[in-house]
């Protein structure tokens, strides 16, 4: 993406519209701590299941279990995907995927 963060920076954050795996991999290579993304609409149409719901699609190559919320896989940066407020222009509905606006507070460890 932009290269590794400078050594005098304590925290490097990535922002991308769509969390394609190649973008996440590139940002991970740049040693970012967290990535913020959208695009998935939280799965937009989800199957309501006991204990939660499951996205049918992410509109990118991100696994459906990562369609919304905060996740981390192995040594990747944290990934926060917001379901956002809108819908796809091809399907202007949401099922079991309420719109959201995320407020994230970062604190030092």
C-alpha positions as CSV (number, residue, x, y, z in Angstrom):
1,X,0.0,0.0,0.0
2,X,2.0,2.9,1.3
3,X,5.0,1.1,2.8
4,X,5.8,0.4,6.4
5,X,4.9,3.1,8.9
6,X,7.7,5.3,10.1
7,X,9.5,4.2,13.3
8,X,8.6,7.4,15.1
9,X,4.8,6.6,14.9
10,X,3.2,4.7,17.8
11,X,0.1,3.6,15.9
12,X,-0.6,3.0,12.3
13,X,-4.3,2.7,11.2
14,X,-5.6,1.6,7.8
15,X,-8.8,2.7,6.1
16,X,-10.3,1.0,3.1
17,X,-13.8,1.1,1.6
18,X,-13.8,-2.6,0.6
19,X,-12.0,-5.2,2.7
20,X,-10.6,-7.4,-0.1
21,X,-8.2,-10.0,1.2
22,X,-5.4,-8.6,-1.0
23,X,-5.9,-5.1,0.6
24,X,-5.9,-6.7,4.1
25,X,-2.7,-8.6,3.3
26,X,-1.0,-5.5,1.9
27,X,-1.9,-3.5,5.0
28,X,-0.7,-6.4,7.2
29,X,2.6,-6.4,5.4
30,X,2.8,-2.6,6.3
31,X,2.5,-3.6,10.0
32,X,-0.8,-1.7,10.6
33,X,-2.4,-2.2,14.0
34,X,-6.1,-1.9,12.9
35,X,-8.0,-1.6,9.6
36,X,-11.4,0.0,9.3
37,X,-13.6,-0.9,6.4
38,X,-17.2,-1.0,5.1
39,X,-18.6,-2.2,1.8
40,X,-20.2,-5.4,3.0
41,X,-23.4,-3.8,4.5
42,X,-22.9,-6.4,7.3
43,X,-23.9,-9.1,4.8
44,X,-27.0,-7.1,4.0
45,X,-29.1,-10.3,3.9
46,X,-28.4,-12.6,6.8
47,X,-29.9,-15.9,8.0
48,X,-31.3,-15.4,11.5
49,X,-29.9,-18.4,13.5
50,X,-29.9,-19.3,17.2
51,X,-27.1,-17.3,18.8
52,X,-26.8,-14.8,16.0
53,X,-27.1,-14.5,12.2
54,X,-25.0,-15.5,9.3
55,X,-24.2,-13.4,6.2
56,X,-25.0,-14.8,2.8
57,X,-22.5,-12.6,1.1
58,X,-19.9,-9.9,1.7
59,X,-19.8,-8.4,-1.8
60,X,-16.0,-9.1,-1.8
61,X,-13.7,-12.0,-1.1
62,X,-13.9,-11.6,2.7
63,X,-15.3,-14.7,4.4
64,X,-18.9,-14.2,5.4
65,X,-18.2,-14.6,9.2
66,X,-16.2,-11.4,8.9
67,X,-19.0,-9.4,7.3
68,X,-19.4,-7.1,10.3
69,X,-17.7,-6.3,13.5
70,X,-14.2,-6.7,14.9
71,X,-12.2,-9.7,14.0
72,X,-8.6,-10.8,13.9
73,X,-7.0,-13.8,12.2
74,X,-3.6,-15.1,13.3
75,X,-1.0,-12.2,13.0
76,X,-3.2,-10.0,10.8
77,X,-4.1,-6.5,12.1
78,X,-7.5,-6.1,13.8
79,X,-10.2,-5.6,11.2
80,X,-13.4,-3.6,12.0
81,X,-16.1,-3.8,9.3
82,X,-19.0,-1.5,9.7
83,X,-22.4,-2.6,8.3
84,X,-23.0,1.1,7.5
85,X,-26.3,2.7,6.7
86,X,-27.0,1.9,3.1
87,X,-27.7,-1.0,0.8
88,X,-26.5,-2.3,-2.5
89,X,-28.0,-0.6,-5.5
90,X,-28.9,-4.0,-6.8
91,X,-30.9,-5.1,-3.7
92,X,-32.3,-2.2,-1.6
93,X,-33.3,-4.3,1.3
94,X,-31.7,-5.6,4.6
95,X,-32.7,-8.8,6.3
96,X,-31.3,-9.5,9.9
97,X,-28.6,-6.9,9.2
98,X,-29.5,-3.7,10.9
99,X,-27.8,-0.5,9.7
100,X,-25.1,0.8,12.0
101,X,-22.7,3.7,12.6
102,X,-19.6,2.6,14.5
103,X,-17.9,4.6,17.2
104,X,-14.5,3.1,18.0
105,X,-12.4,4.2,20.9
106,X,-8.7,3.3,20.7
107,X,-6.8,3.0,24.0
108,X,-3.2,2.1,24.6
109,X,-2.3,-1.2,26.1
